[in-house]
């Protein structure tokens, strides 16, 4: 049995409270129905937050559901993405998802209502489900609204209490306070129970509030099932101009179903059919409430996006010695001519040269400090608002600490640009704690990623320029040391390409390198030529996607003899990319030498470390001679 009703925003009178109660009940019923039908899901986590979301949806979320790309729409991010039954039930309540889709397709193969939300749905900004990520991304969204768009939209985030154990949540609150993001509100569903027992603080609301306030945000503690308190807190949150708000809503997990209320062991479990039927009946059965949201005011972003003014890239002469990290700084500064390019720094901008952009466009340069999770999350949030965001730090920390954020950005199919400098043993005396030797493997494994490793300044600059228009997650690996410019201004560098040096019909061996090892390969080729061995060299600057055609042709032309040299561990690096490109039934017999970093490096001069790792020119020469002799 269904009924029709509409809840309209307005003063919270008794009639409004009744309407909100009816909506919250429908959200609970629908959360139970879809998860029980699917046989999986998180209904109890949805039931606890239903009252808060009912008030937000009808009275405070300014959103045009017919136009999800409207510039001044509010944003709603479910950081506790496992509460997707609640989110999808909200979509049904506003009429963008129908009953059949919600009940019959939730968590089914090929359906858009997946177990955790993804941007397959036009009302979802980013994929969530890995806890501790929704709020950090929301910081980037709110930062765009406050500092770039200059629009009054508000960003709302529903968090779970379990994820407040994640350090990334506190990085987010800290940076939201630093940037005075009063347009950001986190609602924490403090329902006391996590996946496996009570949460760390359970219902110690005072302790939660002290932590929030210590990081510079305003804490509001409420009863998460009292509509009046919820409405008042949401109103206060939106009215504060410079201070982010965290609403700590004390709730009961499984609220509305007495058999599971505040009981451990029900997290992530659908109610059995008989229990669900009984609970739905007690709640009054299915209903068909349709609600509306307050409409956003009209407005356009202050920065025009999608414009392509002429960009004058820097110029260097062949033979000049320039670090590719310096070339990145010069190139991204040139890109400041594009008004939607933004640069984020992890407090190392003077080393990565990301700081060069600050001189060119200070209003679009944001310091995130030593908070790499928030660094990447901010880039993702800015991408939600359409900005071309570059985030830079040392490769060892840019890739490792926030890797889950990068992985989830891949799930979101977000477009961000990452630049990691000081990679490999080439960095020298700082030693192994600073040497990224896993970054290429990590980034190659991410869905939709592009991995670039230029060898000189002009190639780095052109690849940075290409990254601005490359979809997905692009990563550029930059060297610390200065190396000779080998390419002139006429050379073009495209994603998926490569450069071949010294090819001839008589080549006996192919040397493959990228970045620092390309220079070692070129030196090795000269030494081999002096002894009568002809070698061609491939600059594999695009490690993903790799230039399969060029690699396979070189393999055929040189009898399958390949020497691959990389300043990286052997697992998942350039060698892996090459061998994957060669896999197939028509690959000639292979004679491959893979030179890579196999031991734990120490401190030393770059040349010493490259030689000790076995990737210097003399090792490449020896490997090539061995293959040709064989």
BAZA-266091 format. One record per residue (C-alpha): residue in one letter; chain; y, x negated, z. Coordinates in Angstrom, 1 decimal. Layout:
PT;A;A;Y;X;Z
...
This chain:
PT;X;A;0.0;0.0;0.0
PT;X;A;3.4;-1.5;-0.9
PT;X;A;6.9;-0.4;-0.3
PT;X;A;10.3;-1.3;-1.9
PT;X;A;13.2;-2.5;0.1
PT;X;A;16.1;-4.8;-0.3
PT;X;A;17.7;-7.1;2.3
PT;X;A;21.4;-7.8;1.6
PT;X;A;23.5;-10.5;3.2
PT;X;A;26.1;-9.3;5.7
PT;X;A;26.9;-9.2;9.4
PT;X;A;23.8;-9.5;11.5
PT;X;A;23.6;-6.0;12.8
PT;X;A;20.5;-4.2;14.1
PT;X;A;19.7;-3.0;10.6
PT;X;A;19.9;-6.5;9.2
PT;X;A;17.6;-7.7;12.0
PT;X;A;15.1;-5.1;11.0
PT;X;A;15.4;-6.1;7.4
PT;X;A;14.9;-9.8;8.3
PT;X;A;11.9;-8.9;10.4
PT;X;A;10.4;-7.0;7.5
PT;X;A;11.0;-9.9;5.2
PT;X;A;9.5;-12.5;7.6
PT;X;A;6.5;-10.2;8.0
PT;X;A;6.0;-10.1;4.2
PT;X;A;6.3;-13.9;4.0
PT;X;A;3.6;-14.1;6.6
PT;X;A;1.3;-11.6;5.0
PT;X;A;1.7;-13.2;1.5
PT;X;A;1.1;-16.7;3.0
PT;X;A;-2.2;-15.4;4.4
PT;X;A;-3.2;-13.6;1.3
PT;X;A;-2.7;-16.4;-1.1
PT;X;A;-4.3;-19.1;1.0
PT;X;A;-7.3;-16.9;2.0
PT;X;A;-7.8;-16.0;-1.7
PT;X;A;-7.7;-19.7;-2.6
PT;X;A;-9.9;-20.7;0.3
PT;X;A;-7.6;-23.5;1.3
PT;X;A;-4.0;-24.2;2.3
PT;X;A;-1.8;-24.3;5.3
PT;X;A;-1.1;-20.7;6.5
PT;X;A;-0.5;-21.5;10.1
PT;X;A;2.3;-24.0;9.2
PT;X;A;3.8;-21.3;7.0
PT;X;A;3.7;-18.6;9.7
PT;X;A;5.6;-20.6;12.2
PT;X;A;8.6;-21.1;9.9
PT;X;A;8.7;-17.6;8.3
PT;X;A;11.5;-16.3;10.5
PT;X;A;13.8;-19.2;9.9
PT;X;A;13.2;-19.0;6.1
PT;X;A;13.8;-15.3;6.1
PT;X;A;17.3;-15.8;7.5
PT;X;A;18.1;-18.8;5.3
PT;X;A;16.9;-17.0;2.2
PT;X;A;19.0;-13.9;2.5
PT;X;A;22.1;-15.0;4.4
PT;X;A;22.8;-18.8;3.8
PT;X;A;21.1;-20.1;0.7
PT;X;A;23.6;-19.8;-2.1
PT;X;A;21.5;-19.7;-5.2
PT;X;A;21.3;-18.1;-8.6
PT;X;A;17.6;-17.7;-9.2
PT;X;A;18.2;-16.8;-12.9
PT;X;A;20.0;-20.1;-13.4
PT;X;A;18.3;-22.9;-11.3
PT;X;A;20.3;-25.6;-13.1
PT;X;A;23.6;-24.2;-12.0
PT;X;A;25.8;-27.1;-10.8
PT;X;A;26.8;-25.4;-7.5
PT;X;A;23.5;-24.0;-6.4
PT;X;A;22.4;-25.0;-3.0
PT;X;A;19.2;-27.1;-2.8
PT;X;A;16.2;-26.3;-0.7
PT;X;A;13.6;-29.0;-0.1
PT;X;A;10.4;-28.4;1.8
PT;X;A;9.8;-31.8;3.3
PT;X;A;6.7;-30.2;5.0
PT;X;A;5.4;-29.5;1.5
PT;X;A;2.0;-28.3;2.9
PT;X;A;3.8;-25.1;3.8
PT;X;A;3.8;-24.2;0.2
PT;X;A;2.3;-20.7;0.9
PT;X;A;5.6;-19.9;2.6
PT;X;A;7.8;-21.4;-0.2
PT;X;A;5.9;-19.5;-2.9
PT;X;A;6.1;-16.3;-0.9
PT;X;A;9.8;-16.8;-0.8
PT;X;A;9.8;-17.1;-4.6
PT;X;A;7.9;-13.8;-4.8
PT;X;A;10.5;-12.2;-2.5
PT;X;A;13.4;-13.1;-4.8
PT;X;A;11.4;-12.0;-7.9
PT;X;A;10.8;-15.3;-9.7
PT;X;A;7.1;-15.3;-9.0
PT;X;A;5.1;-12.1;-9.3
PT;X;A;2.4;-10.9;-6.9
PT;X;A;-0.5;-11.6;-9.3
PT;X;A;0.6;-15.2;-9.8
PT;X;A;1.0;-15.8;-6.1
PT;X;A;-2.2;-14.2;-4.9
PT;X;A;-4.5;-15.0;-7.8
PT;X;A;-3.4;-18.5;-9.0
PT;X;A;-2.4;-20.4;-5.9
PT;X;A;-4.2;-23.8;-5.9
PT;X;A;-6.2;-22.9;-9.0
PT;X;A;-6.8;-25.3;-11.9
PT;X;A;-4.0;-25.3;-14.4
PT;X;A;-1.7;-23.1;-12.3
PT;X;A;1.9;-24.1;-11.5
PT;X;A;1.6;-23.0;-7.8
PT;X;A;-0.1;-26.2;-6.7
PT;X;A;-1.2;-27.1;-3.2
PT;X;A;2.0;-28.9;-2.6
PT;X;A;5.2;-28.1;-4.6
PT;X;A;6.1;-30.1;-7.7
PT;X;A;9.0;-29.8;-10.2
PT;X;A;6.7;-28.0;-12.5
PT;X;A;8.5;-25.1;-10.9
PT;X;A;12.2;-25.0;-11.9
PT;X;A;13.3;-24.2;-8.3
PT;X;A;11.6;-27.3;-6.9
PT;X;A;13.7;-30.5;-7.0
PT;X;A;11.0;-33.1;-6.1
PT;X;A;7.4;-33.2;-5.3
PT;X;A;6.7;-33.1;-1.6
PT;X;A;3.5;-33.3;0.5
PT;X;A;3.7;-36.9;1.6
PT;X;A;5.4;-36.4;5.0
PT;X;A;8.7;-38.0;5.8
PT;X;A;10.1;-37.9;2.2
PT;X;A;11.9;-34.6;1.7
PT;X;A;14.8;-35.4;4.1
PT;X;A;15.4;-38.9;2.7
PT;X;A;15.5;-37.5;-0.8
PT;X;A;17.9;-34.8;0.3
PT;X;A;20.3;-37.5;1.5
PT;X;A;20.6;-38.6;-2.1
PT;X;A;21.2;-35.0;-3.2
PT;X;A;23.8;-34.4;-0.6
PT;X;A;25.5;-37.8;-1.3
PT;X;A;25.8;-36.8;-4.9
PT;X;A;27.4;-33.5;-3.9
PT;X;A;29.9;-35.1;-1.5
PT;X;A;30.8;-38.3;-3.2
PT;X;A;30.2;-37.8;-6.9
PT;X;A;30.0;-34.1;-7.9
PT;X;A;32.6;-33.1;-5.3
PT;X;A;31.0;-29.7;-5.1
PT;X;A;30.6;-27.5;-2.0
PT;X;A;26.8;-26.9;-2.4
PT;X;A;24.7;-27.4;0.7
PT;X;A;21.4;-29.1;0.9
PT;X;A;18.8;-27.6;3.2
PT;X;A;15.5;-29.2;4.2
PT;X;A;12.6;-27.8;6.1
PT;X;A;10.8;-30.5;8.1
PT;X;A;7.7;-30.4;10.3
PT;X;A;7.7;-31.8;13.7
PT;X;A;4.8;-34.1;13.0
PT;X;A;6.8;-36.0;10.3
PT;X;A;9.5;-36.9;12.8
PT;X;A;7.1;-39.7;13.8
PT;X;A;7.9;-41.3;10.4
PT;X;A;10.6;-43.9;10.5
PT;X;A;11.9;-42.7;7.1
PT;X;A;13.1;-39.5;8.8
PT;X;A;15.4;-41.6;11.1
PT;X;A;16.5;-43.8;8.2
PT;X;A;17.6;-40.6;6.5
PT;X;A;19.5;-39.1;9.5
PT;X;A;21.2;-42.5;10.1
PT;X;A;22.4;-42.8;6.5
PT;X;A;23.4;-39.1;6.4
PT;X;A;25.6;-39.7;9.4
PT;X;A;27.0;-43.0;8.0
PT;X;A;28.1;-41.2;4.8
PT;X;A;29.4;-38.2;6.7
PT;X;A;27.1;-35.7;4.9
PT;X;A;28.1;-32.5;6.6
PT;X;A;26.7;-30.8;3.5
PT;X;A;23.1;-31.6;4.7
PT;X;A;21.1;-29.6;7.2
PT;X;A;17.5;-30.3;8.3
PT;X;A;15.6;-27.5;10.0
PT;X;A;12.7;-28.8;12.0
PT;X;A;9.9;-26.4;12.6
PT;X;A;8.9;-27.6;16.1
PT;X;A;5.6;-25.8;16.4
PT;X;A;4.0;-28.4;18.7
PT;X;A;0.7;-28.8;16.9
PT;X;A;-0.1;-31.4;14.2
PT;X;A;-3.2;-31.8;12.1
PT;X;A;-5.2;-33.2;15.0
PT;X;A;-3.8;-32.0;18.3
PT;X;A;-0.4;-31.9;19.8
PT;X;A;2.5;-33.8;18.3
PT;X;A;4.1;-36.7;20.1
PT;X;A;6.9;-34.8;21.8
PT;X;A;5.3;-31.3;21.6
PT;X;A;8.1;-28.9;22.8
PT;X;A;10.3;-31.4;24.5
PT;X;A;13.4;-30.1;22.7
PT;X;A;15.8;-32.2;24.8
PT;X;A;14.0;-35.4;23.7
PT;X;A;14.2;-34.4;20.1
PT;X;A;17.9;-33.6;20.5
PT;X;A;18.7;-36.9;22.1
PT;X;A;17.1;-38.8;19.3
PT;X;A;18.9;-36.8;16.6
PT;X;A;22.3;-37.4;18.4
PT;X;A;21.5;-41.1;18.8
PT;X;A;21.4;-41.4;15.0
PT;X;A;24.7;-39.7;14.6
PT;X;A;23.8;-36.1;13.6
PT;X;A;24.5;-32.9;15.5
PT;X;A;21.4;-31.3;17.1
PT;X;A;21.2;-27.5;17.6
PT;X;A;18.2;-26.3;19.6
PT;X;A;17.1;-22.7;19.0
PT;X;A;14.3;-20.2;19.4
PT;X;A;12.9;-20.3;15.9
PT;X;A;11.8;-16.7;16.2
PT;X;A;15.1;-15.2;17.3
PT;X;A;17.0;-14.0;14.2
PT;X;A;20.4;-14.1;16.0
PT;X;A;20.0;-17.7;17.1
PT;X;A;18.7;-18.7;13.7
PT;X;A;21.7;-17.1;11.9
PT;X;A;24.2;-18.6;14.3
PT;X;A;22.7;-22.1;13.9
PT;X;A;22.7;-21.9;10.1
PT;X;A;26.3;-20.7;10.1
PT;X;A;27.4;-23.6;12.3
PT;X;A;25.5;-26.1;10.1
PT;X;A;27.3;-25.0;7.0
PT;X;A;30.7;-25.0;8.6
PT;X;A;30.8;-28.6;9.7
PT;X;A;32.5;-30.8;7.2
PT;X;A;31.5;-34.4;8.1
PT;X;A;28.5;-34.3;10.4
PT;X;A;24.9;-33.6;9.2
PT;X;A;23.1;-31.1;11.3
PT;X;A;19.5;-31.0;12.5
PT;X;A;18.4;-27.6;13.7
PT;X;A;15.5;-27.9;16.1
PT;X;A;13.7;-24.6;16.0
PT;X;A;11.1;-24.1;18.7
PT;X;A;8.3;-22.1;17.1
PT;X;A;4.7;-21.0;17.5
PT;X;A;2.2;-22.3;15.0
PT;X;A;0.3;-19.4;13.5
PT;X;A;3.0;-16.9;14.7
PT;X;A;2.0;-13.3;14.0
PT;X;A;-1.8;-13.8;14.1
PT;X;A;-2.7;-13.8;17.9
PT;X;A;-6.2;-15.3;17.2
PT;X;A;-4.6;-18.6;15.9
PT;X;A;-1.2;-18.7;17.6
PT;X;A;-0.6;-22.1;19.3
PT;X;A;-4.3;-23.0;18.9
PT;X;A;-5.5;-26.4;17.8
PT;X;A;-8.0;-26.7;15.0
PT;X;A;-6.4;-24.4;12.5
PT;X;A;-4.2;-26.8;10.7
PT;X;A;-4.9;-26.9;6.9
PT;X;A;-7.4;-24.1;7.2
PT;X;A;-7.3;-20.8;5.4
PT;X;A;-8.1;-17.7;7.5
PT;X;A;-11.6;-16.4;6.8
PT;X;A;-11.6;-13.1;4.8
PT;X;A;-12.4;-10.9;7.8
PT;X;A;-9.8;-12.5;10.0
PT;X;A;-7.2;-12.4;7.3
PT;X;A;-7.9;-8.7;6.6
PT;X;A;-7.5;-7.9;10.2
PT;X;A;-4.3;-9.9;10.6
PT;X;A;-2.7;-8.4;7.5
PT;X;A;-3.5;-4.9;8.7
PT;X;A;-2.0;-5.7;12.1
PT;X;A;1.2;-6.9;10.4
PT;X;A;1.5;-3.7;8.5
PT;X;A;-0.2;-4.6;5.2
PT;X;A;1.2;-5.9;2.0
PT;X;A;4.8;-4.9;1.1
PT;X;A;7.0;-5.4;-1.9
PT;X;A;10.4;-6.4;-0.5
PT;X;A;12.9;-7.8;-3.0
PT;X;A;15.8;-9.7;-1.6
PT;X;A;18.9;-11.4;-3.0
PT;X;A;20.7;-14.5;-2.0
PT;X;A;24.4;-15.1;-1.7
PT;X;A;25.7;-16.3;-5.1
PT;X;A;27.2;-19.8;-5.3
PT;X;A;30.8;-20.1;-6.3
PT;X;A;31.5;-21.3;-9.8
PT;X;A;32.2;-25.0;-10.2
PT;X;A;31.4;-28.1;-12.3
PT;X;A;30.6;-31.6;-11.3
PT;X;A;33.6;-34.0;-11.2
PT;X;A;31.7;-36.6;-13.2
PT;X;A;30.8;-35.8;-16.8
PT;X;A;27.1;-36.6;-17.3
PT;X;A;25.3;-37.4;-20.6
PT;X;A;28.3;-39.1;-22.2
PT;X;A;27.6;-42.3;-24.1
PT;X;A;30.8;-44.4;-24.3
PT;X;A;30.5;-47.8;-26.0
PT;X;A;29.0;-50.4;-23.6
PT;X;A;30.0;-54.0;-24.3
PT;X;A;27.1;-56.2;-22.9
PT;X;A;27.8;-59.7;-21.8
PT;X;A;27.3;-62.6;-24.1
PT;X;A;25.7;-66.0;-23.5
PT;X;A;25.2;-69.0;-25.7
PT;X;A;21.7;-70.3;-26.5
PT;X;A;21.0;-73.2;-24.0
PT;X;A;23.1;-71.8;-21.2
PT;X;A;21.3;-71.7;-17.9
PT;X;A;21.5;-68.2;-16.3
PT;X;A;19.3;-66.4;-13.8
PT;X;A;18.1;-63.1;-14.9
PT;X;A;19.3;-61.6;-11.6
PT;X;A;22.8;-62.6;-12.6
PT;X;A;22.3;-61.1;-16.0
PT;X;A;21.3;-57.8;-14.4
PT;X;A;24.5;-57.8;-12.4
PT;X;A;26.6;-58.5;-15.5
PT;X;A;24.8;-55.9;-17.5
PT;X;A;24.9;-53.1;-15.0
PT;X;A;28.6;-53.8;-14.4
PT;X;A;29.1;-53.3;-18.2
PT;X;A;27.2;-50.0;-17.8
PT;X;A;29.9;-48.8;-15.4
PT;X;A;31.6;-47.6;-18.6
PT;X;A;29.1;-44.7;-18.4
PT;X;A;30.5;-42.4;-15.7
PT;X;A;27.1;-41.3;-14.4
PT;X;A;25.7;-44.8;-13.7
PT;X;A;25.3;-45.4;-10.0
PT;X;A;24.1;-48.5;-8.2
PT;X;A;22.4;-48.7;-4.8
PT;X;A;22.0;-51.9;-2.8
PT;X;A;19.7;-52.9;0.0
PT;X;A;22.2;-55.2;1.7
PT;X;A;21.4;-58.1;-0.7
PT;X;A;23.8;-57.3;-3.4
PT;X;A;25.3;-60.8;-3.3
PT;X;A;21.8;-62.2;-4.2
PT;X;A;20.5;-59.6;-6.6
PT;X;A;24.0;-59.3;-8.2
PT;X;A;23.9;-55.6;-7.7
PT;X;A;27.1;-56.2;-5.8
PT;X;A;28.8;-57.1;-9.1
PT;X;A;28.9;-53.4;-9.9
PT;X;A;31.0;-52.8;-6.8
PT;X;A;33.9;-54.6;-8.4
PT;X;A;33.5;-52.5;-11.6
PT;X;A;33.1;-49.1;-10.1
PT;X;A;33.3;-49.1;-6.2
PT;X;A;33.2;-45.3;-6.0
PT;X;A;29.7;-45.3;-7.6
PT;X;A;28.3;-48.2;-5.5
PT;X;A;26.4;-47.2;-2.3
PT;X;A;25.2;-49.6;0.4
PT;X;A;22.0;-48.4;1.9
PT;X;A;21.4;-51.5;4.0
PT;X;A;18.0;-52.8;5.0
PT;X;A;16.3;-49.4;4.6
PT;X;A;14.2;-49.7;1.5
PT;X;A;12.5;-46.3;1.9
PT;X;A;15.9;-44.6;2.0
PT;X;A;17.1;-46.9;-0.9
PT;X;A;14.5;-45.5;-3.2
PT;X;A;14.7;-42.0;-1.8
PT;X;A;18.5;-41.9;-2.4
PT;X;A;17.9;-42.9;-6.0
PT;X;A;15.5;-40.0;-6.4
PT;X;A;18.0;-37.6;-4.8
PT;X;A;20.7;-38.8;-7.2
PT;X;A;18.4;-38.3;-10.1
PT;X;A;17.9;-34.7;-9.0
PT;X;A;21.7;-34.3;-9.7
PT;X;A;21.4;-36.0;-13.1
PT;X;A;22.7;-39.5;-12.2
PT;X;A;21.5;-42.7;-13.7
PT;X;A;20.7;-44.5;-10.5
PT;X;A;19.8;-48.2;-10.3
PT;X;A;18.4;-49.4;-6.9
PT;X;A;18.1;-53.2;-6.3
PT;X;A;16.6;-55.4;-3.7
PT;X;A;14.3;-58.4;-3.3
PT;X;A;11.1;-57.5;-5.1
PT;X;A;8.9;-58.2;-2.1
PT;X;A;10.6;-55.5;-0.1
PT;X;A;11.7;-53.1;-2.9
PT;X;A;8.1;-52.5;-4.0
PT;X;A;6.1;-52.8;-0.8
PT;X;A;8.0;-50.9;1.9
PT;X;A;8.9;-47.8;0.0
PT;X;A;5.9;-47.8;-2.3
PT;X;A;4.9;-44.3;-1.3
PT;X;A;8.4;-43.1;-2.2
PT;X;A;7.9;-44.7;-5.7
PT;X;A;4.5;-43.1;-6.0
PT;X;A;5.8;-39.7;-5.1
PT;X;A;8.7;-40.2;-7.5
PT;X;A;6.0;-40.6;-10.1
PT;X;A;4.5;-37.3;-9.0
PT;X;A;7.9;-35.7;-9.3
PT;X;A;8.3;-37.3;-12.8
PT;X;A;11.7;-38.5;-11.6
PT;X;A;13.8;-40.9;-13.5
PT;X;A;15.0;-43.9;-11.5
PT;X;A;15.6;-47.6;-12.2
PT;X;A;14.4;-50.3;-9.8
PT;X;A;15.4;-54.0;-10.0
PT;X;A;13.4;-56.5;-7.9
PT;X;A;14.7;-60.0;-7.8
PT;X;A;13.3;-63.2;-6.2
PT;X;A;9.8;-62.6;-7.4
PT;X;A;6.8;-65.0;-7.4
PT;X;A;6.3;-68.5;-6.2
PT;X;A;9.3;-69.4;-8.4
PT;X;A;11.7;-68.5;-5.5
PT;X;A;10.7;-71.8;-3.8
PT;X;A;11.5;-72.8;-0.3
PT;X;A;11.7;-69.4;1.3
PT;X;A;7.9;-69.3;1.3
PT;X;A;5.2;-66.6;0.9
PT;X;A;6.8;-63.8;3.0
PT;X;A;9.5;-63.5;0.4
PT;X;A;7.4;-64.0;-2.7
PT;X;A;6.5;-60.7;-4.5
PT;X;A;3.1;-61.5;-6.0
PT;X;A;1.8;-58.0;-6.1
PT;X;A;4.8;-56.1;-7.6
PT;X;A;3.7;-55.9;-11.2
PT;X;A;0.3;-54.5;-10.2
PT;X;A;1.9;-52.0;-7.9
PT;X;A;4.4;-50.8;-10.4
PT;X;A;1.9;-50.6;-13.3
PT;X;A;-0.2;-48.3;-11.2
PT;X;A;2.5;-45.7;-10.8
PT;X;A;2.4;-42.6;-13.0
PT;X;A;5.0;-42.8;-15.8
PT;X;A;6.3;-46.2;-15.0
PT;X;A;7.8;-48.9;-17.2
PT;X;A;7.5;-52.6;-16.1
PT;X;A;9.8;-55.2;-17.7
PT;X;A;10.0;-58.9;-17.0
PT;X;A;12.6;-60.7;-19.1
PT;X;A;12.7;-64.5;-19.5
PT;X;A;16.4;-65.1;-20.2
PT;X;A;19.8;-63.5;-19.7
PT;X;A;20.3;-61.7;-23.1
PT;X;A;16.8;-60.1;-22.9
PT;X;A;17.5;-59.0;-19.3
PT;X;A;20.9;-57.5;-20.2
PT;X;A;19.5;-55.6;-23.2
PT;X;A;16.6;-54.3;-21.1
PT;X;A;18.9;-53.2;-18.3
PT;X;A;20.8;-51.3;-21.0
PT;X;A;17.5;-49.7;-22.3
PT;X;A;16.5;-48.7;-18.7
PT;X;A;19.6;-46.5;-18.5
PT;X;A;18.0;-44.2;-21.1
PT;X;A;14.3;-44.7;-20.2
PT;X;A;12.6;-41.7;-18.7
PT;X;A;10.4;-42.1;-15.6
PT;X;A;10.4;-45.0;-13.2
PT;X;A;11.4;-48.3;-14.7
PT;X;A;11.1;-51.6;-12.9
PT;X;A;12.7;-54.9;-14.0
PT;X;A;11.5;-58.1;-12.4
PT;X;A;14.3;-60.7;-12.1
PT;X;A;14.0;-64.4;-11.4
PT;X;A;15.9;-66.3;-8.8
PT;X;A;16.4;-69.5;-10.7
PT;X;A;18.6;-70.2;-13.7
PT;X;A;16.7;-70.7;-17.0
PT;X;A;17.9;-71.6;-20.5
PT;X;A;19.0;-68.8;-22.8
PT;X;A;16.6;-68.7;-25.7
PT;X;A;17.6;-65.6;-27.6
PT;X;A;20.7;-65.0;-29.7
PT;X;A;22.9;-61.9;-29.8
PT;X;A;21.1;-60.6;-32.8
PT;X;A;17.8;-60.2;-31.0
PT;X;A;16.8;-56.7;-30.0
PT;X;A;14.6;-55.8;-27.0
PT;X;A;12.9;-52.4;-26.8
PT;X;A;10.6;-51.0;-24.2
PT;X;A;7.0;-51.6;-25.4
PT;X;A;8.0;-54.6;-27.5
PT;X;A;7.4;-58.3;-27.3
PT;X;A;8.7;-61.5;-29.0
PT;X;A;6.5;-63.9;-30.9
PT;X;A;7.4;-67.6;-31.1
PT;X;A;6.0;-70.1;-33.6
PT;X;A;3.4;-67.9;-35.4
PT;X;A;1.7;-69.3;-38.4
PT;X;A;-1.6;-68.7;-40.3
PT;X;A;-3.0;-71.9;-38.8
PT;X;A;-2.5;-71.0;-35.1
PT;X;A;-5.5;-71.9;-33.0
PT;X;A;-4.6;-70.4;-29.7
PT;X;A;-2.2;-67.9;-28.3
PT;X;A;-0.1;-68.5;-25.1
PT;X;A;1.1;-65.4;-23.3
PT;X;A;3.8;-65.5;-20.6
PT;X;A;6.7;-63.4;-19.3
PT;X;A;9.7;-64.3;-17.2
PT;X;A;9.4;-67.8;-15.8
PT;X;A;6.0;-68.5;-17.3
PT;X;A;7.4;-67.9;-20.8
PT;X;A;9.4;-71.1;-20.5
PT;X;A;6.3;-72.9;-19.3
PT;X;A;4.4;-71.5;-22.4
PT;X;A;7.1;-72.7;-24.8
PT;X;A;7.0;-76.2;-23.3
PT;X;A;3.2;-76.2;-23.5
PT;X;A;3.3;-75.2;-27.2
PT;X;A;5.6;-78.1;-28.0
PT;X;A;3.2;-80.5;-26.2
PT;X;A;0.2;-79.0;-28.0
PT;X;A;2.0;-79.3;-31.3
PT;X;A;2.6;-83.0;-30.7
PT;X;A;-1.2;-83.4;-30.4
PT;X;A;-2.0;-81.4;-33.5
PT;X;A;-2.9;-78.1;-31.9
PT;X;A;-0.9;-75.1;-33.2
PT;X;A;-0.1;-72.4;-30.7
PT;X;A;1.8;-69.2;-31.0
PT;X;A;3.6;-67.9;-27.9
PT;X;A;4.1;-64.3;-27.0
PT;X;A;7.0;-63.2;-24.7
PT;X;A;5.3;-60.2;-23.1
PT;X;A;8.6;-59.0;-21.6
PT;X;A;7.3;-55.4;-21.6
PT;X;A;4.3;-55.5;-19.4
PT;X;A;4.0;-51.7;-19.3
PT;X;A;3.9;-50.3;-22.0
PT;X;A;2.4;-53.4;-23.5
PT;X;A;2.8;-54.3;-27.1
PT;X;A;-0.9;-53.6;-28.0
PT;X;A;-0.6;-54.2;-31.7
PT;X;A;1.0;-57.7;-31.3
PT;X;A;-1.5;-58.8;-28.7
PT;X;A;-4.5;-57.6;-30.7
PT;X;A;-3.2;-59.3;-33.9
PT;X;A;-2.7;-62.6;-32.1
PT;X;A;-6.1;-62.3;-30.6
PT;X;A;-7.6;-61.8;-34.1
PT;X;A;-5.5;-64.5;-35.7
PT;X;A;-6.4;-67.2;-33.1
PT;X;A;-10.1;-66.5;-32.8
PT;X;A;-9.9;-64.7;-29.5
PT;X;A;-8.4;-67.8;-27.8
PT;X;A;-5.8;-66.7;-25.3
PT;X;A;-4.1;-68.5;-22.4
PT;X;A;-2.3;-66.1;-20.1
PT;X;A;0.1;-67.5;-17.5
PT;X;A;1.7;-65.4;-14.8
PT;X;A;3.6;-66.0;-11.6
PT;X;A;1.6;-63.2;-9.8
PT;X;A;-1.7;-62.6;-8.3
PT;X;A;-4.4;-62.1;-10.9
PT;X;A;-5.3;-58.5;-9.9
PT;X;A;-3.3;-56.0;-11.9
PT;X;A;-0.7;-58.4;-13.4
PT;X;A;0.0;-59.5;-16.9
PT;X;A;-3.5;-60.7;-17.5
PT;X;A;-4.8;-57.3;-16.6
PT;X;A;-2.3;-55.7;-19.0
PT;X;A;-3.4;-58.0;-21.8
PT;X;A;-7.1;-57.5;-21.3
PT;X;A;-6.7;-53.7;-21.1
PT;X;A;-4.8;-53.8;-24.4
PT;X;A;-7.7;-55.7;-26.0
PT;X;A;-10.4;-53.3;-24.7
PT;X;A;-12.2;-51.5;-27.5
PT;X;A;-15.0;-51.8;-30.0
PT;X;A;-13.1;-53.9;-32.6
PT;X;A;-12.0;-56.7;-30.2
PT;X;A;-13.1;-60.1;-31.4
PT;X;A;-15.1;-62.3;-29.2
PT;X;A;-12.8;-63.4;-26.4
PT;X;A;-12.1;-66.9;-25.0
PT;X;A;-9.6;-66.3;-22.3
PT;X;A;-8.0;-68.5;-19.6
PT;X;A;-6.1;-66.5;-17.0
PT;X;A;-3.7;-68.8;-15.1
PT;X;A;-2.3;-67.0;-12.0
PT;X;A;-1.5;-67.5;-8.4
PT;X;A;-4.9;-67.4;-6.6
PT;X;A;-4.1;-69.0;-3.3
PT;X;A;-1.6;-68.4;-0.6
PT;X;A;1.6;-70.4;-1.5
PT;X;A;3.8;-72.2;0.9
PT;X;A;7.3;-73.5;0.8
PT;X;A;8.4;-76.0;-1.8
PT;X;A;10.6;-76.6;-4.8
PT;X;A;10.0;-74.0;-7.6
PT;X;A;8.5;-76.6;-10.0
PT;X;A;6.2;-77.9;-7.3
PT;X;A;5.0;-74.4;-6.5
PT;X;A;4.5;-73.3;-10.1
PT;X;A;2.4;-76.5;-10.7
PT;X;A;0.5;-76.1;-7.5
PT;X;A;-0.4;-72.5;-8.5
PT;X;A;-1.7;-73.7;-11.8
PT;X;A;0.7;-71.9;-14.0
PT;X;A;3.0;-74.7;-15.1
PT;X;A;3.1;-76.2;-18.6
PT;X;A;0.5;-78.9;-18.0
PT;X;A;-2.0;-76.4;-16.8
PT;X;A;-1.4;-74.2;-19.8
PT;X;A;-1.8;-77.2;-22.1
PT;X;A;-5.1;-78.1;-20.4
PT;X;A;-6.4;-74.6;-20.7
PT;X;A;-5.5;-74.4;-24.4
PT;X;A;-7.2;-77.6;-25.2
PT;X;A;-10.3;-76.5;-23.4
PT;X;A;-10.4;-73.3;-25.4
PT;X;A;-9.7;-75.0;-28.7
PT;X;A;-12.3;-77.7;-27.9
PT;X;A;-14.9;-75.0;-27.0
